[in-house]
Amino acid sequence: MTRLLAILFATLAAMPAFAHDAAGGEAPQSMWHGFLGGLAHPVIGLDHLAFVVLVGLAAAGASRLVAGPAAFIAATLIGTLLHVNGVVLPVAWAVIGMATLVLAGLLIAGRQVSGPLALAGFAFAGLFHGWAYGAAVIGSTPMPIVAYLAGFGLIQFAISGVVALAARSLTMESPAWLRSHTVAAVCAGVGLAFFAIEAKTVAAGTVIPVADEAQASADHDGGHVHDHDHDHD
């Protein structure tokens, strides 16, 4: 299992550069580029990757191994299509960040995340994750989008499946860094970091226009004063 994890991590490390070279950083215009983009994008986005790993950890403790990942992955595909068709999901970054922190917290606390409520939560989070990645295929034709969705779903299922199988096979004698609680804590840290970055970006985007407006107003008032002095002279 350790060798399998090493192979997976090596593949994930090489995939983003491979897909970037193939697609050129643009919306895919062929099925091959779409498929490569779908494979790479969940790996490039560490916040998304963290949640996929958490879904796998949650599946390891559930009676039905594939139910949670299936609900999440199906919802990500739907979310991507929603974005492509112009549907807007508000504050997606906040939902993604909070979902990561909540799921990580439950796993760190040793709670079993399964059952209908958990599946609904996975699906809800998946909609926003998929929607966020829908921007990658805006401007593509239908077939590259289909190929993108195929790669997108396949890599997520592979990651969550390997994580679930690995977590089930681990014992208390395993290295501490491989145990589920430690992995969940690392994922929580990744989610928190990205949540803070996005929150700062949003806050800056809200404050800067106000500051610009204040500066423009000051310049406008200054111009009036200058004109008034000129007219007075």
C-alpha positions in Angstrom: 0.0 0.0 0.0 2.9 2.4 0.7 4.2 1.7 -2.8 0.8 2.4 -4.2 0.6 5.7 -2.4 4.1 6.7 -3.6 3.1 6.0 -7.2 -0.1 8.0 -6.8 1.7 11.0 -5.4 4.4 10.9 -8.1 1.7 10.8 -10.8 -0.2 13.7 -9.1 3.0 15.7 -8.9 3.7 15.4 -12.7 0.2 15.8 -13.9 -0.3 19.6 -13.5 2.7 20.5 -15.6 1.8 17.9 -18.2 -1.8 19.2 -18.5 -0.6 22.9 -18.6 1.8 22.2 -21.4 -0.9 20.3 -23.4 -3.7 22.9 -22.9 -1.5 26.0 -22.9 -3.5 27.4 -19.9 -6.5 28.0 -22.2 -10.0 26.5 -22.4 -9.6 23.1 -24.0 -10.5 22.9 -27.6 -10.0 19.1 -28.2 -11.1 16.0 -26.3 -7.5 15.1 -25.4 -6.8 18.6 -23.9 -10.2 18.4 -22.1 -9.4 15.1 -20.6 -5.9 16.2 -19.4 -7.4 19.3 -17.9 -10.0 17.3 -16.1 -7.3 15.0 -14.7 -5.0 17.9 -13.5 -7.3 20.6 -12.2 -8.4 18.8 -8.9 -4.7 18.3 -8.2 -3.6 21.9 -9.0 -6.2 23.3 -6.6 -4.9 22.2 -3.2 -8.1 23.2 -1.4 -10.1 20.9 -3.7 -7.5 18.1 -3.4 -7.8 18.4 0.4 -11.5 17.9 0.3 -11.2 14.9 -2.0 -8.8 13.3 0.5 -11.2 14.0 3.3 -14.0 12.4 1.4 -11.8 9.3 1.0 -11.1 9.3 4.7 -14.8 9.6 5.5 -15.5 6.7 3.2 -13.0 4.5 5.0 -15.1 4.7 8.1 -18.4 4.1 6.4 -20.1 0.8 5.7 -20.5 1.7 2.0 -17.1 2.6 0.6 -18.2 4.3 -2.6 -21.4 6.1 -1.5 -19.7 9.3 -0.2 -17.2 9.7 -3.0 -20.0 8.9 -5.6 -22.3 11.6 -4.2 -19.5 14.2 -4.1 -18.1 13.5 -7.5 -21.5 13.4 -9.2 -22.3 16.7 -7.7 -19.0 18.2 -8.9 -19.9 17.3 -12.5 -23.3 18.9 -12.1 -21.7 22.0 -10.6 -19.3 22.3 -13.5 -22.3 22.1 -16.0 -24.1 24.7 -14.0 -21.2 27.1 -14.4 -20.9 26.4 -18.1 -24.6 27.2 -18.5 -24.3 30.5 -16.7 -25.7 29.6 -13.3 -24.0 31.5 -10.5 -23.5 30.0 -7.1 -22.7 32.8 -4.6 -19.8 32.8 -2.2 -18.5 29.5 -3.5 -15.1 30.1 -2.0 -16.7 30.4 1.5 -18.7 27.3 1.1 -15.7 25.3 -0.1 -13.5 26.5 2.8 -16.1 25.9 5.5 -17.0 22.5 4.1 -13.4 21.5 4.3 -13.0 22.7 7.9 -16.3 21.1 9.0 -15.5 17.7 7.5 -11.9 17.8 8.7 -13.1 18.7 12.2 -15.6 15.7 12.3 -12.9 13.3 11.2 -10.3 14.7 13.7 -13.0 14.3 16.5 -13.3 10.6 15.4 -16.9 11.0 14.2 -18.2 8.6 11.5 -19.4 10.6 8.5 -22.0 8.5 6.8 -25.7 8.1 6.2 -28.2 10.2 4.2 -27.3 13.5 5.9 -23.6 13.0 5.2 -24.3 12.1 1.5 -26.4 15.3 1.2 -23.5 17.3 2.7 -21.0 15.8 0.2 -23.4 16.6 -2.7 -23.9 20.1 -1.5 -20.1 20.7 -1.2 -19.6 19.0 -4.5 -21.9 21.4 -6.4 -19.7 24.4 -5.3 -16.4 22.6 -5.9 -17.5 21.7 -9.4 -18.9 25.1 -10.1 -15.6 26.7 -9.1 -13.8 24.5 -11.7 -16.4 25.2 -14.4 -14.5 28.3 -15.3 -11.8 26.1 -16.9 -14.0 25.0 -19.7 -15.8 28.3 -20.5 -15.5 28.8 -24.2 -15.0 25.1 -25.0 -17.2 23.1 -27.4 -19.3 20.2 -26.0 -17.0 17.3 -26.7 -13.9 18.8 -24.8 -16.3 19.6 -21.9 -17.5 16.0 -21.9 -13.8 14.8 -21.9 -13.0 17.3 -19.1 -15.8 15.9 -17.0 -14.6 12.3 -17.6 -11.1 13.2 -16.5 -12.4 15.3 -13.6 -14.6 12.5 -12.3 -12.0 9.8 -12.8 -9.1 11.4 -11.0 -11.4 12.3 -8.0 -12.7 8.8 -7.8 -9.1 7.4 -8.0 -7.8 9.7 -5.3 -10.7 9.2 -2.9 -10.7 5.4 -3.5 -7.0 5.0 -2.9 -7.2 7.2 0.3 -10.2 5.1 1.5 -8.5 1.8 0.9 -5.2 3.0 2.5 -7.0 4.4 5.6 -8.8 1.1 6.1 -5.6 -0.9 5.9 -3.7 1.3 8.3 -3.3 0.2 11.9 -2.2 1.8 15.2 1.3 0.6 14.4 1.5 2.7 11.3 3.6 5.9 11.2 1.8 8.8 12.9 2.0 10.9 9.7 -0.1 8.3 7.8 -2.9 8.0 10.3 -6.3 9.5 9.4 -6.4 12.1 12.2 -3.1 13.5 11.1 -4.0 13.6 7.4 -7.4 15.2 8.3 -5.5 17.9 10.3 -3.2 18.7 7.4 -6.2 19.0 5.1 -7.9 21.3 7.6 -4.7 23.5 7.6 -4.8 23.6 3.8 -8.5 24.5 3.8 -8.0 27.2 6.4 -5.1 28.8 4.5 -7.1 29.0 1.3 -10.1 30.3 3.1 -8.0 33.1 4.6 -6.4 33.9 1.3 -9.8 34.1 -0.5 -11.3 36.2 2.4 -8.4 38.6 2.2 -8.8 38.9 -1.6 -12.6 39.5 -1.3 -12.0 42.1 1.5 -9.4 43.9 -0.6 -11.7 44.0 -3.6 -14.4 45.5 -1.4 -12.2 48.1 0.3 -10.1 49.3 -2.8 -13.1 50.6 -4.8 -14.2 52.6 -1.7 -10.7 54.1 -1.3 -10.6 54.9 -5.0 -14.0 56.6 -4.8 -12.8 58.6 -1.8 -9.7 59.7 -3.7 -11.7 60.6 -6.7 -14.1 62.7 -4.5 -11.1 64.4 -2.9 -9.6 65.2 -6.3 -13.0 66.5 -7.5 -13.4 68.7 -4.5 -9.9 70.0 -4.9 -10.5 70.8 -8.5 -13.6 72.8 -7.5 -11.6 74.8 -5.0 -8.9 75.5 -7.5 -11.5 76.6 -10.1 -13.1 78.8 -7.5 -9.9 80.5 -6.6 -9.1 81.0 -10.3 -12.5 82.6 -10.9 -12.1 84.8 -7.9 -8.8 86.1 -9.1 
